[in-house]
Amino acid sequence: MIILNESIVSPILLKVLEEQQIPVLEQGQWGETLTSEKLNIQKDTEFFKSMEMGQRILTNSENGITLLGHFRPNSNEYIWSKLLKD
């Protein structure tokens, strides 16, 4: 699972996400940038509900931590991410 910020996405990362069908949550103003039928793009509620099944979350930006705190403020992932960031 990965929270993607539009300003920091490499072609290699996109290729891996498509091939591995890793769940993606778009963060920011994507517009037409990430329109790919091959990506496993999920809605925020669906994405964060998957955390309950032991999925790990990656992000390519600090801004992903804010979303994590909004949807899962009591999760270990948010608590540790916030602690290590600060």
PDB file with one MODEL, atoms N, CA, C and O in Angstrom:
MODEL        1
ATOM      1  N   MET A   1       0.847  -1.163   0.000  1.00  0.00           N
ATOM      2  CA  MET A   1       0.000   0.000   0.000  1.00  0.00           C
ATOM      3  C   MET A   1       0.894   1.228   0.000  1.00  0.00           C
ATOM      4  O   MET A   1       1.912   1.275   0.690  1.00  0.00           O
ATOM      5  N   ILE A   2       0.495   2.222  -0.787  1.00  0.00           N
ATOM      6  CA  ILE A   2       1.305   3.439  -0.849  1.00  0.00           C
ATOM      7  C   ILE A   2       0.413   4.665  -1.007  1.00  0.00           C
ATOM      8  O   ILE A   2      -0.559   4.655  -1.763  1.00  0.00           O
ATOM      9  N   ILE A   3       0.762   5.712  -0.283  1.00  0.00           N
ATOM     10  CA  ILE A   3       0.128   7.016  -0.442  1.00  0.00           C
ATOM     11  C   ILE A   3       1.068   7.826  -1.320  1.00  0.00           C
ATOM     12  O   ILE A   3       2.207   8.091  -0.935  1.00  0.00           O
ATOM     13  N   LEU A   4       0.598   8.219  -2.494  1.00  0.00           N
ATOM     14  CA  LEU A   4       1.441   8.926  -3.456  1.00  0.00           C
ATOM     15  C   LEU A   4       1.146  10.410  -3.486  1.00  0.00           C
ATOM     16  O   LEU A   4      -0.005  10.827  -3.609  1.00  0.00           O
ATOM     17  N   ASN A   5       2.191  11.194  -3.374  1.00  0.00           N
ATOM     18  CA  ASN A   5       2.105  12.629  -3.586  1.00  0.00           C
ATOM     19  C   ASN A   5       2.518  12.892  -5.019  1.00  0.00           C
ATOM     20  O   ASN A   5       3.548  12.390  -5.471  1.00  0.00           O
ATOM     21  N   GLU A   6       1.733  13.666  -5.735  1.00  0.00           N
ATOM     22  CA  GLU A   6       1.936  13.845  -7.180  1.00  0.00           C
ATOM     23  C   GLU A   6       3.268  14.464  -7.565  1.00  0.00           C
ATOM     24  O   GLU A   6       3.722  14.272  -8.693  1.00  0.00           O
ATOM     25  N   SER A   7       3.895  15.186  -6.685  1.00  0.00           N
ATOM     26  CA  SER A   7       5.115  15.888  -7.067  1.00  0.00           C
ATOM     27  C   SER A   7       6.361  15.001  -7.072  1.00  0.00           C
ATOM     28  O   SER A   7       7.416  15.418  -7.551  1.00  0.00           O
ATOM     29  N   ILE A   8       6.246  13.788  -6.546  1.00  0.00           N
ATOM     30  CA  ILE A   8       7.434  12.946  -6.402  1.00  0.00           C
ATOM     31  C   ILE A   8       7.147  11.518  -6.880  1.00  0.00           C
ATOM     32  O   ILE A   8       7.244  10.576  -6.094  1.00  0.00           O
ATOM     33  N   VAL A   9       6.800  11.349  -8.145  1.00  0.00           N
ATOM     34  CA  VAL A   9       6.512  10.015  -8.664  1.00  0.00           C
ATOM     35  C   VAL A   9       7.399   9.748  -9.873  1.00  0.00           C
ATOM     36  O   VAL A   9       7.327  10.454 -10.880  1.00  0.00           O
ATOM     37  N   SER A  10       8.219   8.741  -9.764  1.00  0.00           N
ATOM     38  CA  SER A  10       9.112   8.400 -10.874  1.00  0.00           C
ATOM     39  C   SER A  10       8.435   7.371 -11.783  1.00  0.00           C
ATOM     40  O   SER A  10       7.541   6.645 -11.348  1.00  0.00           O
ATOM     41  N   PRO A  11       8.860   7.314 -13.032  1.00  0.00           N
ATOM     42  CA  PRO A  11       8.334   6.295 -13.953  1.00  0.00           C
ATOM     43  C   PRO A  11       8.602   4.873 -13.456  1.00  0.00           C
ATOM     44  O   PRO A  11       7.795   3.970 -13.680  1.00  0.00           O
ATOM     45  N   ILE A  12       9.729   4.680 -12.788  1.00  0.00           N
ATOM     46  CA  ILE A  12      10.059   3.348 -12.256  1.00  0.00           C
ATOM     47  C   ILE A  12       9.069   2.964 -11.162  1.00  0.00           C
ATOM     48  O   ILE A  12       8.591   1.830 -11.127  1.00  0.00           O
ATOM     49  N   LEU A  13       8.764   3.895 -10.279  1.00  0.00           N
ATOM     50  CA  LEU A  13       7.794   3.632  -9.222  1.00  0.00           C
ATOM     51  C   LEU A  13       6.437   3.283  -9.820  1.00  0.00           C
ATOM     52  O   LEU A  13       5.804   2.320  -9.388  1.00  0.00           O
ATOM     53  N   LEU A  14       5.984   4.041 -10.796  1.00  0.00           N
ATOM     54  CA  LEU A  14       4.695   3.755 -11.427  1.00  0.00           C
ATOM     55  C   LEU A  14       4.669   2.365 -12.057  1.00  0.00           C
ATOM     56  O   LEU A  14       3.672   1.649 -11.963  1.00  0.00           O
ATOM     57  N   LYS A  15       5.759   1.999 -12.691  1.00  0.00           N
ATOM     58  CA  LYS A  15       5.840   0.686 -13.335  1.00  0.00           C
ATOM     59  C   LYS A  15       5.716  -0.438 -12.300  1.00  0.00           C
ATOM     60  O   LYS A  15       4.984  -1.405 -12.514  1.00  0.00           O
ATOM     61  N   VAL A  16       6.429  -0.307 -11.189  1.00  0.00           N
ATOM     62  CA  VAL A  16       6.368  -1.318 -10.127  1.00  0.00           C
ATOM     63  C   VAL A  16       4.961  -1.392  -9.538  1.00  0.00           C
ATOM     64  O   VAL A  16       4.443  -2.483  -9.305  1.00  0.00           O
ATOM     65  N   LEU A  17       4.348  -0.246  -9.299  1.00  0.00           N
ATOM     66  CA  LEU A  17       2.992  -0.233  -8.743  1.00  0.00           C
ATOM     67  C   LEU A  17       2.000  -0.915  -9.677  1.00  0.00           C
ATOM     68  O   LEU A  17       1.112  -1.633  -9.220  1.00  0.00           O
ATOM     69  N   GLU A  18       2.143  -0.698 -10.969  1.00  0.00           N
ATOM     70  CA  GLU A  18       1.268  -1.346 -11.946  1.00  0.00           C
ATOM     71  C   GLU A  18       1.504  -2.848 -11.988  1.00  0.00           C
ATOM     72  O   GLU A  18       0.553  -3.629 -11.949  1.00  0.00           O
ATOM     73  N   GLU A  19       2.757  -3.255 -12.068  1.00  0.00           N
ATOM     74  CA  GLU A  19       3.083  -4.676 -12.185  1.00  0.00           C
ATOM     75  C   GLU A  19       2.698  -5.466 -10.938  1.00  0.00           C
ATOM     76  O   GLU A  19       2.201  -6.588 -11.042  1.00  0.00           O
ATOM     77  N   GLN A  20       2.925  -4.892  -9.772  1.00  0.00           N
ATOM     78  CA  GLN A  20       2.658  -5.583  -8.513  1.00  0.00           C
ATOM     79  C   GLN A  20       1.229  -5.378  -7.995  1.00  0.00           C
ATOM     80  O   GLN A  20       0.818  -6.006  -7.019  1.00  0.00           O
ATOM     81  N   GLN A  21       0.481  -4.494  -8.660  1.00  0.00           N
ATOM     82  CA  GLN A  21      -0.891  -4.164  -8.259  1.00  0.00           C
ATOM     83  C   GLN A  21      -0.977  -3.752  -6.783  1.00  0.00           C
ATOM     84  O   GLN A  21      -1.876  -4.167  -6.051  1.00  0.00           O
ATOM     85  N   ILE A  22      -0.028  -2.938  -6.383  1.00  0.00           N
ATOM     86  CA  ILE A  22       0.018  -2.409  -5.024  1.00  0.00           C
ATOM     87  C   ILE A  22      -1.093  -1.371  -4.879  1.00  0.00           C
ATOM     88  O   ILE A  22      -1.221  -0.492  -5.731  1.00  0.00           O
ATOM     89  N   PRO A  23      -1.904  -1.453  -3.812  1.00  0.00           N
ATOM     90  CA  PRO A  23      -2.961  -0.464  -3.600  1.00  0.00           C
ATOM     91  C   PRO A  23      -2.378   0.944  -3.487  1.00  0.00           C
ATOM     92  O   PRO A  23      -1.406   1.166  -2.766  1.00  0.00           O
ATOM     93  N   VAL A  24      -2.982   1.894  -4.210  1.00  0.00           N
ATOM     94  CA  VAL A  24      -2.501   3.270  -4.289  1.00  0.00           C
ATOM     95  C   VAL A  24      -3.589   4.222  -3.812  1.00  0.00           C
ATOM     96  O   VAL A  24      -4.749   4.105  -4.207  1.00  0.00           O
ATOM     97  N   LEU A  25      -3.202   5.165  -2.958  1.00  0.00           N
ATOM     98  CA  LEU A  25      -4.069   6.278  -2.591  1.00  0.00           C
ATOM     99  C   LEU A  25      -3.417   7.535  -3.124  1.00  0.00           C
ATOM    100  O   LEU A  25      -2.287   7.857  -2.757  1.00  0.00           O
ATOM    101  N   GLU A  26      -4.119   8.246  -3.987  1.00  0.00           N
ATOM    102  CA  GLU A  26      -3.590   9.481  -4.564  1.00  0.00           C
ATOM    103  C   GLU A  26      -3.749  10.604  -3.557  1.00  0.00           C
ATOM    104  O   GLU A  26      -4.813  10.771  -2.960  1.00  0.00           O
ATOM    105  N   GLN A  27      -2.694  11.367  -3.372  1.00  0.00           N
ATOM    106  CA  GLN A  27      -2.722  12.480  -2.441  1.00  0.00           C
ATOM    107  C   GLN A  27      -2.274  13.724  -3.176  1.00  0.00           C
ATOM    108  O   GLN A  27      -1.180  13.749  -3.741  1.00  0.00           O
ATOM    109  N   GLY A  28      -3.096  14.754  -3.181  1.00  0.00           N
ATOM    110  CA  GLY A  28      -2.754  15.986  -3.881  1.00  0.00           C
ATOM    111  C   GLY A  28      -3.664  16.206  -5.076  1.00  0.00           C
ATOM    112  O   GLY A  28      -4.715  15.576  -5.194  1.00  0.00           O
ATOM    113  N   GLN A  29      -3.259  17.091  -5.948  1.00  0.00           N
ATOM    114  CA  GLN A  29      -4.046  17.455  -7.124  1.00  0.00           C
ATOM    115  C   GLN A  29      -3.525  16.722  -8.355  1.00  0.00           C
ATOM    116  O   GLN A  29      -2.701  17.268  -9.089  1.00  0.00           O
ATOM    117  N   TRP A  30      -3.979  15.521  -8.591  1.00  0.00           N
ATOM    118  CA  TRP A  30      -3.453  14.707  -9.667  1.00  0.00           C
ATOM    119  C   TRP A  30      -3.917  15.130 -11.051  1.00  0.00           C
ATOM    120  O   TRP A  30      -3.129  15.124 -11.997  1.00  0.00           O
ATOM    121  N   GLY A  31      -5.171  15.492 -11.179  1.00  0.00           N
ATOM    122  CA  GLY A  31      -5.699  15.805 -12.502  1.00  0.00           C
ATOM    123  C   GLY A  31      -5.580  14.601 -13.413  1.00  0.00           C
ATOM    124  O   GLY A  31      -6.074  13.523 -13.081  1.00  0.00           O
ATOM    125  N   GLU A  32      -4.935  14.764 -14.551  1.00  0.00           N
ATOM    126  CA  GLU A  32      -4.764  13.666 -15.506  1.00  0.00           C
ATOM    127  C   GLU A  32      -3.433  12.940 -15.326  1.00  0.00           C
ATOM    128  O   GLU A  32      -3.146  11.997 -16.064  1.00  0.00           O
ATOM    129  N   THR A  33      -2.641  13.347 -14.390  1.00  0.00           N
ATOM    130  CA  THR A  33      -1.282  12.831 -14.247  1.00  0.00           C
ATOM    131  C   THR A  33      -1.235  11.323 -14.012  1.00  0.00           C
ATOM    132  O   THR A  33      -0.425  10.631 -14.630  1.00  0.00           O
ATOM    133  N   LEU A  34      -2.076  10.811 -13.142  1.00  0.00           N
ATOM    134  CA  LEU A  34      -1.984   9.411 -12.730  1.00  0.00           C
ATOM    135  C   LEU A  34      -3.155   8.597 -13.251  1.00  0.00           C
ATOM    136  O   LEU A  34      -3.541   7.608 -12.629  1.00  0.00           O
ATOM    137  N   THR A  35      -3.716   8.985 -14.359  1.00  0.00           N
ATOM    138  CA  THR A  35      -4.832   8.249 -14.916  1.00  0.00           C
ATOM    139  C   THR A  35      -4.294   7.028 -15.650  1.00  0.00           C
ATOM    140  O   THR A  35      -3.844   7.120 -16.792  1.00  0.00           O
ATOM    141  N   SER A  36      -4.348   5.905 -14.988  1.00  0.00           N
ATOM    142  CA  SER A  36      -3.900   4.647 -15.570  1.00  0.00           C
ATOM    143  C   SER A  36      -4.826   3.544 -15.103  1.00  0.00           C
ATOM    144  O   SER A  36      -5.018   3.349 -13.902  1.00  0.00           O
ATOM    145  N   GLU A  37      -5.385   2.840 -16.031  1.00  0.00           N
ATOM    146  CA  GLU A  37      -6.279   1.742 -15.674  1.00  0.00           C
ATOM    147  C   GLU A  37      -5.515   0.574 -15.063  1.00  0.00           C
ATOM    148  O   GLU A  37      -6.117  -0.317 -14.464  1.00  0.00           O
ATOM    149  N   LYS A  38      -4.207   0.573 -15.209  1.00  0.00           N
ATOM    150  CA  LYS A  38      -3.385  -0.513 -14.688  1.00  0.00           C
ATOM    151  C   LYS A  38      -3.084  -0.351 -13.203  1.00  0.00           C
ATOM    152  O   LYS A  38      -2.733  -1.326 -12.538  1.00  0.00           O
ATOM    153  N   LEU A  39      -3.215   0.872 -12.669  1.00  0.00           N
ATOM    154  CA  LEU A  39      -2.935   1.099 -11.248  1.00  0.00           C
ATOM    155  C   LEU A  39      -4.109   0.642 -10.397  1.00  0.00           C
ATOM    156  O   LEU A  39      -5.266   0.718 -10.813  1.00  0.00           O
ATOM    157  N   ASN A  40      -3.794   0.173  -9.213  1.00  0.00           N
ATOM    158  CA  ASN A  40      -4.800  -0.276  -8.259  1.00  0.00           C
ATOM    159  C   ASN A  40      -5.157   0.889  -7.331  1.00  0.00           C
ATOM    160  O   ASN A  40      -4.843   0.868  -6.141  1.00  0.00           O
ATOM    161  N   ILE A  41      -5.823   1.913  -7.902  1.00  0.00           N
ATOM    162  CA  ILE A  41      -6.176   3.114  -7.143  1.00  0.00           C
ATOM    163  C   ILE A  41      -7.411   2.825  -6.293  1.00  0.00           C
ATOM    164  O   ILE A  41      -8.406   2.289  -6.783  1.00  0.00           O
ATOM    165  N   GLN A  42      -7.333   3.190  -5.010  1.00  0.00           N
ATOM    166  CA  GLN A  42      -8.428   2.944  -4.083  1.00  0.00           C
ATOM    167  C   GLN A  42      -8.924   4.244  -3.479  1.00  0.00           C
ATOM    168  O   GLN A  42      -8.190   5.229  -3.399  1.00  0.00           O
ATOM    169  N   LYS A  43     -10.166   4.235  -3.060  1.00  0.00           N
ATOM    170  CA  LYS A  43     -10.744   5.351  -2.310  1.00  0.00           C
ATOM    171  C   LYS A  43     -10.133   5.353  -0.910  1.00  0.00           C
ATOM    172  O   LYS A  43      -9.682   4.317  -0.423  1.00  0.00           O
ATOM    173  N   ASP A  44     -10.121   6.527  -0.265  1.00  0.00           N
ATOM    174  CA  ASP A  44      -9.462   6.632   1.040  1.00  0.00           C
ATOM    175  C   ASP A  44     -10.045   5.686   2.086  1.00  0.00           C
ATOM    176  O   ASP A  44      -9.286   5.076   2.841  1.00  0.00           O
ATOM    177  N   THR A  45     -11.366   5.546   2.154  1.00  0.00           N
ATOM    178  CA  THR A  45     -11.949   4.659   3.168  1.00  0.00           C
ATOM    179  C   THR A  45     -11.563   3.203   2.933  1.00  0.00           C
ATOM    180  O   THR A  45     -11.257   2.479   3.881  1.00  0.00           O
ATOM    181  N   GLU A  46     -11.576   2.776   1.685  1.00  0.00           N
ATOM    182  CA  GLU A  46     -11.185   1.413   1.331  1.00  0.00           C
ATOM    183  C   GLU A  46      -9.698   1.189   1.639  1.00  0.00           C
ATOM    184  O   GLU A  46      -9.311   0.153   2.180  1.00  0.00           O
ATOM    185  N   PHE A  47      -8.890   2.168   1.288  1.00  0.00           N
ATOM    186  CA  PHE A  47      -7.449   2.085   1.484  1.00  0.00           C
ATOM    187  C   PHE A  47      -7.104   1.916   2.960  1.00  0.00           C
ATOM    188  O   PHE A  47      -6.352   1.011   3.324  1.00  0.00           O
ATOM    189  N   PHE A  48      -7.646   2.778   3.802  1.00  0.00           N
ATOM    190  CA  PHE A  48      -7.283   2.728   5.219  1.00  0.00           C
ATOM    191  C   PHE A  48      -7.945   1.568   5.945  1.00  0.00           C
ATOM    192  O   PHE A  48      -7.436   1.117   6.972  1.00  0.00           O
ATOM    193  N   LYS A  49      -9.060   1.078   5.441  1.00  0.00           N
ATOM    194  CA  LYS A  49      -9.672  -0.113   6.036  1.00  0.00           C
ATOM    195  C   LYS A  49      -8.755  -1.320   5.859  1.00  0.00           C
ATOM    196  O   LYS A  49      -8.736  -2.211   6.708  1.00  0.00           O
ATOM    197  N   SER A  50      -8.003  -1.357   4.778  1.00  0.00           N
ATOM    198  CA  SER A  50      -7.065  -2.457   4.523  1.00  0.00           C
ATOM    199  C   SER A  50      -5.973  -2.533   5.587  1.00  0.00           C
ATOM    200  O   SER A  50      -5.369  -3.589   5.777  1.00  0.00           O
ATOM    201  N   MET A  51      -5.717  -1.434   6.275  1.00  0.00           N
ATOM    202  CA  MET A  51      -4.719  -1.448   7.348  1.00  0.00           C
ATOM    203  C   MET A  51      -5.099  -2.430   8.435  1.00  0.00           C
ATOM    204  O   MET A  51      -4.228  -2.990   9.101  1.00  0.00           O
ATOM    205  N   GLU A  52      -6.401  -2.647   8.623  1.00  0.00           N
ATOM    206  CA  GLU A  52      -6.865  -3.556   9.662  1.00  0.00           C
ATOM    207  C   GLU A  52      -6.468  -4.992   9.369  1.00  0.00           C
ATOM    208  O   GLU A  52      -6.487  -5.840  10.262  1.00  0.00           O
ATOM    209  N   MET A  53      -6.110  -5.269   8.124  1.00  0.00           N
ATOM    210  CA  MET A  53      -5.729  -6.622   7.732  1.00  0.00           C
ATOM    211  C   MET A  53      -4.212  -6.802   7.746  1.00  0.00           C
ATOM    212  O   MET A  53      -3.694  -7.731   7.125  1.00  0.00           O
ATOM    213  N   GLY A  54      -3.505  -5.932   8.441  1.00  0.00           N
ATOM    214  CA  GLY A  54      -2.063  -6.072   8.604  1.00  0.00           C
ATOM    215  C   GLY A  54      -1.233  -5.583   7.436  1.00  0.00           C
ATOM    216  O   GLY A  54      -0.057  -5.931   7.332  1.00  0.00           O
ATOM    217  N   GLN A  55      -1.815  -4.782   6.550  1.00  0.00           N
ATOM    218  CA  GLN A  55      -1.072  -4.241   5.421  1.00  0.00           C
ATOM    219  C   GLN A  55      -0.121  -3.153   5.899  1.00  0.00           C
ATOM    220  O   GLN A  55      -0.442  -2.401   6.819  1.00  0.00           O
ATOM    221  N   ARG A  56       1.026  -3.073   5.284  1.00  0.00           N
ATOM    222  CA  ARG A  56       1.981  -2.009   5.574  1.00  0.00           C
ATOM    223  C   ARG A  56       1.735  -0.842   4.633  1.00  0.00           C
ATOM    224  O   ARG A  56       1.269  -1.027   3.509  1.00  0.00           O
ATOM    225  N   ILE A  57       2.051   0.364   5.098  1.00  0.00           N
ATOM    226  CA  ILE A  57       1.826   1.561   4.286  1.00  0.00           C
ATOM    227  C   ILE A  57       3.145   2.257   4.017  1.00  0.00           C
ATOM    228  O   ILE A  57       3.952   2.463   4.923  1.00  0.00           O
ATOM    229  N   LEU A  58       3.354   2.617   2.762  1.00  0.00           N
ATOM    230  CA  LEU A  58       4.487   3.430   2.341  1.00  0.00           C
ATOM    231  C   LEU A  58       3.945   4.775   1.879  1.00  0.00           C
ATOM    232  O   LEU A  58       2.768   4.895   1.540  1.00  0.00           O
ATOM    233  N   THR A  59       4.799   5.773   1.868  1.00  0.00           N
ATOM    234  CA  THR A  59       4.432   7.061   1.301  1.00  0.00           C
ATOM    235  C   THR A  59       5.685   7.679   0.690  1.00  0.00           C
ATOM    236  O   THR A  59       6.798   7.438   1.157  1.00  0.00           O
ATOM    237  N   ASN A  60       5.495   8.469  -0.345  1.00  0.00           N
ATOM    238  CA  ASN A  60       6.647   9.113  -0.965  1.00  0.00           C
ATOM    239  C   ASN A  60       6.743  10.578  -0.552  1.00  0.00           C
ATOM    240  O   ASN A  60       7.445  11.364  -1.189  1.00  0.00           O
ATOM    241  N   SER A  61       6.032  10.944   0.523  1.00  0.00           N
ATOM    242  CA  SER A  61       6.040  12.323   0.992  1.00  0.00           C
ATOM    243  C   SER A  61       5.597  12.379   2.448  1.00  0.00           C
ATOM    244  O   SER A  61       4.834  11.531   2.910  1.00  0.00           O
ATOM    245  N   GLU A  62       6.085  13.387   3.164  1.00  0.00           N
ATOM    246  CA  GLU A  62       5.622  13.601   4.546  1.00  0.00           C
ATOM    247  C   GLU A  62       4.128  13.862   4.610  1.00  0.00           C
ATOM    248  O   GLU A  62       3.495  13.581   5.627  1.00  0.00           O
ATOM    249  N   ASN A  63       3.561  14.391   3.549  1.00  0.00           N
ATOM    250  CA  ASN A  63       2.137  14.720   3.546  1.00  0.00           C
ATOM    251  C   ASN A  63       1.258  13.488   3.744  1.00  0.00           C
ATOM    252  O   ASN A  63       0.122  13.607   4.203  1.00  0.00           O
ATOM    253  N   GLY A  64       1.765  12.324   3.409  1.00  0.00           N
ATOM    254  CA  GLY A  64       1.015  11.092   3.625  1.00  0.00           C
ATOM    255  C   GLY A  64       0.768  10.829   5.100  1.00  0.00           C
ATOM    256  O   GLY A  64      -0.225  10.197   5.460  1.00  0.00           O
ATOM    257  N   ILE A  65       1.655  11.304   5.949  1.00  0.00           N
ATOM    258  CA  ILE A  65       1.495  11.125   7.391  1.00  0.00           C
ATOM    259  C   ILE A  65       0.254  11.875   7.883  1.00  0.00           C
ATOM    260  O   ILE A  65      -0.443  11.402   8.781  1.00  0.00           O
ATOM    261  N   THR A  66      -0.017  13.029   7.303  1.00  0.00           N
ATOM    262  CA  THR A  66      -1.210  13.794   7.671  1.00  0.00           C
ATOM    263  C   THR A  66      -2.473  12.999   7.366  1.00  0.00           C
ATOM    264  O   THR A  66      -3.385  12.942   8.191  1.00  0.00           O
ATOM    265  N   LEU A  67      -2.534  12.388   6.193  1.00  0.00           N
ATOM    266  CA  LEU A  67      -3.698  11.561   5.838  1.00  0.00           C
ATOM    267  C   LEU A  67      -3.829  10.374   6.776  1.00  0.00           C
ATOM    268  O   LEU A  67      -4.929  10.037   7.214  1.00  0.00           O
ATOM    269  N   LEU A  68      -2.717   9.750   7.080  1.00  0.00           N
ATOM    270  CA  LEU A  68      -2.722   8.629   8.000  1.00  0.00           C
ATOM    271  C   LEU A  68      -3.278   9.051   9.361  1.00  0.00           C
ATOM    272  O   LEU A  68      -4.062   8.321   9.968  1.00  0.00           O
ATOM    273  N   GLY A  69      -2.874  10.224   9.836  1.00  0.00           N
ATOM    274  CA  GLY A  69      -3.369  10.739  11.110  1.00  0.00           C
ATOM    275  C   GLY A  69      -4.847  11.068  11.081  1.00  0.00           C
ATOM    276  O   GLY A  69      -5.535  10.940  12.093  1.00  0.00           O
ATOM    277  N   HIS A  70      -5.337  11.488   9.933  1.00  0.00           N
ATOM    278  CA  HIS A  70      -6.763  11.815   9.802  1.00  0.00           C
ATOM    279  C   HIS A  70      -7.628  10.555   9.844  1.00  0.00           C
ATOM    280  O   HIS A  70      -8.660  10.529  10.514  1.00  0.00           O
ATOM    281  N   PHE A  71      -7.209   9.527   9.136  1.00  0.00           N
ATOM    282  CA  PHE A  71      -8.023   8.323   9.028  1.00  0.00           C
ATOM    283  C   PHE A  71      -7.723   7.269  10.085  1.00  0.00           C
ATOM    284  O   PHE A  71      -8.613   6.509  10.465  1.00  0.00           O
ATOM    285  N   ARG A  72      -6.480   7.211  10.568  1.00  0.00           N
ATOM    286  CA  ARG A  72      -6.082   6.195  11.544  1.00  0.00           C
ATOM    287  C   ARG A  72      -5.189   6.792  12.619  1.00  0.00           C
ATOM    288  O   ARG A  72      -4.034   6.390  12.752  1.00  0.00           O
ATOM    289  N   PRO A  73      -5.715   7.762  13.402  1.00  0.00           N
ATOM    290  CA  PRO A  73      -4.860   8.479  14.366  1.00  0.00           C
ATOM    291  C   PRO A  73      -4.310   7.605  15.494  1.00  0.00           C
ATOM    292  O   PRO A  73      -3.300   7.961  16.102  1.00  0.00           O
ATOM    293  N   ASN A  74      -4.941   6.487  15.783  1.00  0.00           N
ATOM    294  CA  ASN A  74      -4.479   5.632  16.874  1.00  0.00           C
ATOM    295  C   ASN A  74      -3.654   4.446  16.394  1.00  0.00           C
ATOM    296  O   ASN A  74      -3.279   3.584  17.189  1.00  0.00           O
ATOM    297  N   SER A  75      -3.372   4.401  15.104  1.00  0.00           N
ATOM    298  CA  SER A  75      -2.616   3.264  14.575  1.00  0.00           C
ATOM    299  C   SER A  75      -1.139   3.384  14.948  1.00  0.00           C
ATOM    300  O   SER A  75      -0.607   4.485  15.095  1.00  0.00           O
ATOM    301  N   ASN A  76      -0.500   2.249  15.094  1.00  0.00           N
ATOM    302  CA  ASN A  76       0.940   2.234  15.371  1.00  0.00           C
ATOM    303  C   ASN A  76       1.714   2.893  14.242  1.00  0.00           C
ATOM    304  O   ASN A  76       2.719   3.564  14.478  1.00  0.00           O
ATOM    305  N   GLU A  77       1.239   2.699  13.004  1.00  0.00           N
ATOM    306  CA  GLU A  77       1.920   3.292  11.855  1.00  0.00           C
ATOM    307  C   GLU A  77       1.954   4.810  11.956  1.00  0.00           C
ATOM    308  O   GLU A  77       2.979   5.432  11.677  1.00  0.00           O
ATOM    309  N   TYR A  78       0.840   5.403  12.354  1.00  0.00           N
ATOM    310  CA  TYR A  78       0.796   6.865  12.483  1.00  0.00           C
ATOM    311  C   TYR A  78       1.645   7.331  13.663  1.00  0.00           C
ATOM    312  O   TYR A  78       2.421   8.279  13.540  1.00  0.00           O
ATOM    313  N   ILE A  79       1.497   6.676  14.782  1.00  0.00           N
ATOM    314  CA  ILE A  79       2.225   7.080  15.986  1.00  0.00           C
ATOM    315  C   ILE A  79       3.739   7.029  15.744  1.00  0.00           C
ATOM    316  O   ILE A  79       4.450   7.977  16.078  1.00  0.00           O
ATOM    317  N   TRP A  80       4.230   5.936  15.169  1.00  0.00           N
ATOM    318  CA  TRP A  80       5.664   5.814  14.909  1.00  0.00           C
ATOM    319  C   TRP A  80       6.133   6.760  13.817  1.00  0.00           C
ATOM    320  O   TRP A  80       7.210   7.345  13.924  1.00  0.00           O
ATOM    321  N   SER A  81       5.337   6.917  12.770  1.00  0.00           N
ATOM    322  CA  SER A  81       5.723   7.838  11.692  1.00  0.00           C
ATOM    323  C   SER A  81       5.850   9.253  12.212  1.00  0.00           C
ATOM    324  O   SER A  81       6.808   9.953  11.885  1.00  0.00           O
ATOM    325  N   LYS A  82       4.896   9.680  13.018  1.00  0.00           N
ATOM    326  CA  LYS A  82       4.910  11.016  13.582  1.00  0.00           C
ATOM    327  C   LYS A  82       6.107  11.194  14.512  1.00  0.00           C
ATOM    328  O   LYS A  82       6.789  12.218  14.472  1.00  0.00           O
ATOM    329  N   LEU A  83       6.352  10.199  15.339  1.00  0.00           N
ATOM    330  CA  LEU A  83       7.461  10.255  16.273  1.00  0.00           C
ATOM    331  C   LEU A  83       8.799  10.357  15.525  1.00  0.00           C
ATOM    332  O   LEU A  83       9.637  11.191  15.868  1.00  0.00           O
ATOM    333  N   LEU A  84       8.998   9.523  14.518  1.00  0.00           N
ATOM    334  CA  LEU A  84      10.262   9.539  13.785  1.00  0.00           C
ATOM    335  C   LEU A  84      10.420  10.778  12.942  1.00  0.00           C
ATOM    336  O   LEU A  84      11.538  11.262  12.769  1.00  0.00           O
ATOM    337  N   LYS A  85       9.318  11.315  12.405  1.00  0.00           N
ATOM    338  CA  LYS A  85       9.375  12.528  11.607  1.00  0.00           C
ATOM    339  C   LYS A  85       9.798  13.721  12.470  1.00  0.00           C
ATOM    340  O   LYS A  85      10.629  14.534  12.067  1.00  0.00           O
ATOM    341  N   ASP A  86       9.208  13.805  13.663  1.00  0.00           N
ATOM    342  CA  ASP A  86       9.493  14.939  14.557  1.00  0.00           C
ATOM    343  C   ASP A  86      10.790  14.732  15.303  1.00  0.00           C
ATOM    344  O   ASP A  86      11.187  15.583  16.098  1.00  0.00           O
TER     345      ASP A  86
ENDMDL
END
